Amino acid sequence: MTKGNDTTITDELYQYMLAHNPPLDPVQRELVDTTYARFPDHAGMVSAEEQAPLLAFLVRLVGARHVVEVGTFTGFSALAMAQALPADGTLIACDISEEWTAYGRDAWEKAGVADRIDLRIAPALDTLRAMPAEPHIDFAYLDADKGGYIAYWEELVPRMRQGGVIATDNVLFHGGVTDPEATGPTAAIKEFNDHVSADARMDSVLLTVADGLTLSRKR
């Protein structure tokens, strides 16, 4: 087996990468900083800084008008995707926390994209199952409780239009996916990764972006 390279992502190299990506705008930066200040024990749930421009790029790349996010936390990723949508685009954001998403609501208002985001506070499976069954979603971002990933996937895939893309976060789960004795969320991610690899409805690639990101395209 050969590796493509042996580049080690040092702090300096990571900063170099960020410097050559679109920077966070002031509202995005304030939301990230506020998240770390207000929720230090949970701040690791916020998407990595480099994922904001990547998600925005993907939304534009597929020409998305209908986006679904499963797992919103304080709204950083939803903000980035909503900003990339056309003015009449819609992002349905699924979460169960009024407290966390309140910070997202404030940021979305400041950024002028609140009218593009339909936040639904309810179990995500309920929200997904209430959506039209026919293919209509252009882009989806899955970043919620790891034990629910397969169930969310199975609700999303039939609703994706041909050529639609699902981006799934944390698919390397801090490197724990190589542990044969993995339990809990790590074991759930391993099961999900195998499930996705075997799904003939989708073309998927697993990338070493942040904590691992799988991109899947509906055939």
Phi, psi and chi 1 to 4 in degrees:
 res  aa     phi    psi   chi1   chi2   chi3   chi4
   1 MET       -  135.9 -179.0 -180.0  -65.9      -
   2 THR  -115.0  145.4   59.5      -      -      -
   3 LYS   -98.5  150.3  -66.4 -166.9  -61.6 -178.5
   4 GLY   -65.2  -36.5      -      -      -      -
   5 ASN  -164.6  176.0   61.1   62.1      -      -
   6 ASP  -121.2   34.5   58.2   -2.2      -      -
   7 THR   -66.4  126.7  -57.4      -      -      -
   8 THR   -95.9  127.4  -61.3      -      -      -
   9 ILE   -82.6   91.1  -54.9  -60.8      -      -
  10 THR   -78.1  169.4   61.9      -      -      -
  11 ASP   -59.4  -39.4  -70.9  -15.5      -      -
  12 GLU   -66.1  -41.2  -69.2   78.8   10.2      -
  13 LEU   -69.5  -36.4 -169.1   56.2      -      -
  14 TYR   -62.7  -43.6 -176.7   73.4      -      -
  15 GLN   -65.0  -35.4  -68.8  -58.1  -40.0      -
  16 TYR   -61.9  -44.6  178.9   89.3      -      -
  17 MET   -60.4  -46.8  177.1  -88.0  -66.4      -
  18 LEU   -61.5  -37.4  -68.6  179.8      -      -
  19 ALA   -67.5  -19.8      -      -      -      -
  20 HIS  -107.4   14.8  -72.0   78.7      -      -
  21 ASN  -112.6  162.2  -86.7  -26.3      -      -
  22 PRO   -56.8  131.6  -24.8   34.3      -      -
  23 PRO   -74.2  158.6   29.4  -35.6      -      -
  24 LEU   -66.7  140.7  -59.3 -171.8      -      -
  25 ASP   -79.9  170.6   66.1   33.7      -      -
  26 PRO   -57.5  -37.3  -29.0   37.4      -      -
  27 VAL   -69.7  -42.2  178.5      -      -      -
  28 GLN   -61.0  -45.8  -68.0  173.8  -16.6      -
  29 ARG   -62.9  -43.9  173.4   58.8   64.4 -165.8
  30 GLU   -62.1  -39.1 -179.8 -176.6   13.4      -
  31 LEU   -66.9  -42.0 -179.8   55.5      -      -
  32 VAL   -63.3  -47.2  170.9      -      -      -
  33 ASP   -62.0  -41.1  -68.7  -13.5      -      -
  34 THR   -64.6  -39.9  -61.7      -      -      -
  35 THR   -60.4  -45.6  -61.4      -      -      -
  36 TYR   -67.8  -33.5  -85.7   85.6      -      -
  37 ALA   -74.7  -41.0      -      -      -      -
  38 ARG   -85.9  -31.2  -62.6  -65.9  178.4   88.4
  39 PHE  -129.6   59.9  -54.2  108.3      -      -
  40 PRO   -60.3  -29.6   20.9  -32.9      -      -
  41 ASP   -78.5  -14.9  -66.3  -23.0      -      -
  42 HIS  -120.6    0.6  -60.4  -76.7      -      -
  43 ALA   -61.5  -22.3      -      -      -      -
  44 GLY   -63.5  -11.1      -      -      -      -
  45 MET   -79.0  -15.6  -67.7  165.7   56.5      -
  46 VAL   -73.8  141.7   71.3      -      -      -
  47 SER   -61.0  147.5  -65.4      -      -      -
  48 ALA   -60.9  151.8      -      -      -      -
  49 GLU   -55.9  -40.2 -177.7  170.0  -28.8      -
  50 GLU   -71.5  -13.7   65.1  -90.2   25.4      -
  51 GLN   -77.4  -24.3  -73.4  176.0  -77.6      -
  52 ALA   -61.1  -55.4      -      -      -      -
  53 PRO   -65.2  -29.7   20.1  -31.0      -      -
  54 LEU   -67.3  -46.5  175.0   58.5      -      -
  55 LEU   -62.1  -41.8  -69.7  169.8      -      -
  56 ALA   -61.8  -41.9      -      -      -      -
  57 PHE   -60.0  -45.1  179.5   88.3      -      -
  58 LEU   -66.9  -39.8  -69.1  169.8      -      -
  59 VAL   -58.9  -44.4  166.2      -      -      -
  60 ARG   -69.8  -38.2  -65.7 -172.4 -178.5  103.0
  61 LEU   -60.6  -41.8 -175.0   66.8      -      -
  62 VAL   -88.5    1.0  -57.8      -      -      -
  63 GLY    63.4   40.1      -      -      -      -
  64 ALA   -68.0  139.6      -      -      -      -
  65 ARG  -122.5  -23.9  -55.3  179.0   74.8   85.2
  66 HIS  -123.1  112.1  -58.8  -71.0      -      -
  67 VAL  -121.5  143.6  174.3      -      -      -
  68 VAL  -125.9  133.2  173.9      -      -      -
  69 GLU  -118.0  126.7  176.7  179.0   68.3      -
  70 VAL  -107.1  103.7 -177.5      -      -      -
  71 GLY   102.1   99.5      -      -      -      -
  72 THR  -107.1  -29.7  -63.8      -      -      -
  73 PHE    53.2 -120.6 -170.7   36.7      -      -
  74 THR   -96.1   10.1   56.7      -      -      -
  75 GLY    91.5   11.7      -      -      -      -
  76 PHE   -65.5  -50.7  174.6   55.6      -      -
  77 SER   -67.5  -38.2   50.2      -      -      -
  78 ALA   -60.9  -40.0      -      -      -      -
  79 LEU   -60.0  -49.0  172.5   59.1      -      -
  80 ALA   -61.7  -42.4      -      -      -      -
  81 MET   -70.6  -40.6  -69.0 -173.4  -72.8      -
  82 ALA   -63.0  -37.3      -      -      -      -
  83 GLN   -65.4  -23.6  -70.6  172.7  -50.7      -
  84 ALA   -89.3  -10.7      -      -      -      -
  85 LEU   -76.7  153.8  -77.6  170.0      -      -
  86 PRO   -66.2  165.7   24.1  -33.6      -      -
  87 ALA   -58.1  -29.6      -      -      -      -
  88 ASP   -99.2   11.9   60.4  -12.5      -      -
  89 GLY   -78.0  161.1      -      -      -      -
  90 THR  -134.6  136.0  -59.4      -      -      -
  91 LEU  -118.7  119.0 -173.7  155.7      -      -
  92 ILE   -91.7  116.7  -64.5  175.7      -      -
  93 ALA  -104.7  123.5      -      -      -      -
  94 CYS  -106.3  123.7  -53.1      -      -      -
  95 ASP  -157.5  167.7 -152.4  -80.4      -      -
  96 ILE  -115.1    1.7   57.4  172.2      -      -
  97 SER  -112.1  115.5  173.4      -      -      -
  98 GLU   -68.6  -36.2  -69.5  -83.3    9.9      -
  99 GLU   -63.5  -52.9  179.5 -173.7   10.0      -
 100 TRP   -66.0  -46.0  -70.1  -18.3      -      -
 101 THR   -71.2  -15.7   56.1      -      -      -
 102 ALA   -59.3  -35.1      -      -      -      -
 103 TYR   -69.2  -34.9  -68.3   88.5      -      -
 104 GLY   -64.5  -44.7      -      -      -      -
 105 ARG   -55.6  -44.2  -71.3 -178.7 -172.6  -87.6
 106 ASP   -62.3  -44.5  -72.1  -15.1      -      -
 107 ALA   -66.4  -39.5      -      -      -      -
 108 TRP   -63.7  -38.1  -55.3  -24.6      -      -
 109 GLU   -64.0  -46.1  -71.7  -75.2   -7.1      -
 110 LYS   -60.5  -36.5  -71.6  178.1 -177.3  177.2
 111 ALA   -83.2   -7.5      -      -      -      -
 112 GLY    76.8   24.1      -      -      -      -
 113 VAL  -121.0   11.9  -64.6      -      -      -
 114 ALA   -59.0  -30.9      -      -      -      -
 115 ASP   -72.3  -11.4   60.4  -29.0      -      -
 116 ARG   -94.4   -9.5  -57.5  178.1 -165.5  176.2
 117 ILE  -112.8  122.7  -58.5  175.4      -      -
 118 ASP  -106.9   95.3  178.0    2.8      -      -
 119 LEU   -82.5  126.3  175.4   61.7      -      -
 120 ARG  -120.2  109.7  -58.8 -172.1 -177.1 -179.4
 121 ILE   -88.5  100.4  -58.0  -63.9      -      -
 122 ALA  -175.3  163.7      -      -      -      -
 123 PRO   -54.8  132.1  -27.7   36.6      -      -
 124 ALA   -60.5  -35.2      -      -      -      -
 125 LEU   -61.4  -38.3  -80.9  178.2      -      -
 126 ASP   -63.9  -43.3  -67.4  -12.8      -      -
 127 THR   -63.8  -45.5  -61.3      -      -      -
 128 LEU   -64.9  -42.2  -65.6  174.1      -      -
 129 ARG   -69.7  -20.0  -72.0  168.5  178.5  164.3
 130 ALA   -83.5   -9.2      -      -      -      -
 131 MET   -76.4  158.4  -68.0  179.9 -175.4      -
 132 PRO   -54.3  140.9  -25.5   34.6      -      -
 133 ALA   -77.1  -22.1      -      -      -      -
 134 GLU   -75.4  158.2   67.2  -89.3    9.7      -
 135 PRO   -63.0  121.9  -22.6   34.3      -      -
 136 HIS  -151.3  -10.1   66.5  -78.2      -      -
 137 ILE   -87.4  131.9  -58.3  170.9      -      -
 138 ASP   -89.1  -37.0  -58.3  -51.1      -      -
 139 PHE  -149.7  140.3 -173.4   80.8      -      -
 140 ALA  -136.8  145.3      -      -      -      -
 141 TYR  -122.6  120.3 -177.4   45.3      -      -
 142 LEU  -108.1  113.0  177.6   51.9      -      -
 143 ASP  -154.3   64.6 -175.6   18.3      -      -
 144 ALA  -127.9 -154.9      -      -      -      -
 145 ASP   -61.8  130.3   56.6  -65.6      -      -
 146 LYS   -68.0  -31.9  -49.6  -45.2  168.8 -169.6
 147 GLY   -65.7  -19.3      -      -      -      -
 148 GLY   -95.2   -1.2      -      -      -      -
 149 TYR   -56.2  -46.4  -94.4   25.9      -      -
 150 ILE   -64.7  -41.3  -69.1  178.3      -      -
 151 ALA   -63.7  -42.4      -      -      -      -
 152 TYR   -63.0  -44.8  -59.8  141.0      -      -
 153 TRP   -55.2  -45.8  174.7  -92.2      -      -
 154 GLU   -69.0  -22.5  -73.9  -58.5  -40.4      -
 155 GLU   -83.7  -33.9  -64.7  -60.6  -30.5      -
 156 LEU   -75.2  -47.0  -74.7  168.6      -      -
 157 VAL   -54.8  -48.1  170.0      -      -      -
 158 PRO   -64.6  -20.6  -19.3   32.5      -      -
 159 ARG   -93.5   -3.4  -66.8  172.4  169.2   83.3
 160 MET   -80.2  135.6  -57.7  -57.9  -61.9      -
 161 ARG   -75.8  160.3   54.2   97.5  163.6  159.2
 162 GLN   -58.1  130.2 -173.9  175.8   13.7      -
 163 GLY    87.3   -7.1      -      -      -      -
 164 GLY   -69.0  156.3      -      -      -      -
 165 VAL  -124.8  136.3  170.5      -      -      -
 166 ILE  -109.9  127.5  -58.8  174.9      -      -
 167 ALA  -106.4  125.6      -      -      -      -
 168 THR  -117.9  126.4  -53.4      -      -      -
 169 ASP   -93.7  159.9 -159.9   17.7      -      -
 170 ASN    66.5   31.3  -57.6  117.1      -      -
 171 VAL   -80.2   -4.9  -67.7      -      -      -
 172 LEU  -102.1  -16.7  -64.7  178.8      -      -
 173 PHE    42.3   63.7 -148.2   71.0      -      -
 174 HIS    60.5   25.2  -41.3  -64.5      -      -
 175 GLY    84.9   -2.7      -      -      -      -
 176 GLY   -71.0  -12.9      -      -      -      -
 177 VAL   -67.2  -14.7  -69.7      -      -      -
 178 THR   -88.3   -1.9   60.8      -      -      -
 179 ASP   -83.7  114.8 -179.3    0.8      -      -
 180 PRO   -67.1  -16.5   23.7  -33.0      -      -
 181 GLU  -102.3   17.1  -54.5  -61.8  -35.3      -
 182 ALA   -58.7  144.1      -      -      -      -
 183 THR  -133.0  175.7   59.5      -      -      -
 184 GLY    59.4 -141.1      -      -      -      -
 185 PRO   -58.8  -34.1  -24.0   34.3      -      -
 186 THR   -64.1  -44.1  -51.1      -      -      -
 187 ALA   -63.0  -37.3      -      -      -      -
 188 ALA   -64.2  -40.0      -      -      -      -
 189 ILE   -66.3  -41.0  -73.4  -67.5      -      -
 190 LYS   -59.3  -44.1  -68.4 -178.5   66.6  173.5
 191 GLU   -64.3  -40.7 -176.1 -179.3   -0.3      -
 192 PHE   -62.9  -45.7  172.4   78.6      -      -
 193 ASN   -59.6  -40.8  -70.0  -20.0      -      -
 194 ASP   -66.2  -38.8  -69.0  -17.9      -      -
 195 HIS   -62.0  -45.3 -174.3   81.6      -      -
 196 VAL   -65.9  -43.4  170.1      -      -      -
 197 SER   -59.5  -31.1  -64.9      -      -      -
 198 ALA   -92.5   -1.2      -      -      -      -
 199 ASP   -84.1  106.9 -165.9  -28.2      -      -
 200 ALA   -73.3   -7.1      -      -      -      -
 201 ARG   -78.9  -16.8  -61.3  168.9  -63.9  178.9
 202 MET  -129.6  147.2  -52.8  -72.2  -76.6      -
 203 ASP   -97.8  124.6  -66.3  -46.1      -      -
 204 SER  -130.9  145.3  -63.0      -      -      -
 205 VAL  -133.6  136.3  -69.0      -      -      -
 206 LEU  -101.6  124.4 -166.9  159.6      -      -
 207 LEU  -116.0  150.6  -54.2  172.0      -      -
 208 THR   -88.5   55.5   54.9      -      -      -
 209 VAL   -97.0  126.2  174.3      -      -      -
 210 ALA    51.9 -120.1      -      -      -      -
 211 ASP   -94.8   24.4 -170.8   30.8      -      -
 212 GLY    96.3  127.3      -      -      -      -
 213 LEU  -136.0  123.7 -173.2   73.4      -      -
 214 THR  -101.4  129.9  -68.3      -      -      -
 215 LEU  -107.4  128.8  -59.8 -179.1      -      -
 216 SER  -130.1  129.8  -53.2      -      -      -
 217 ARG  -113.5  131.4  179.5 -178.8 -179.2  -85.4
 218 LYS   -70.4  126.5 -177.5   74.4  171.4  -71.9
 219 ARG   -72.3      -  -69.8  179.0  172.8  173.5
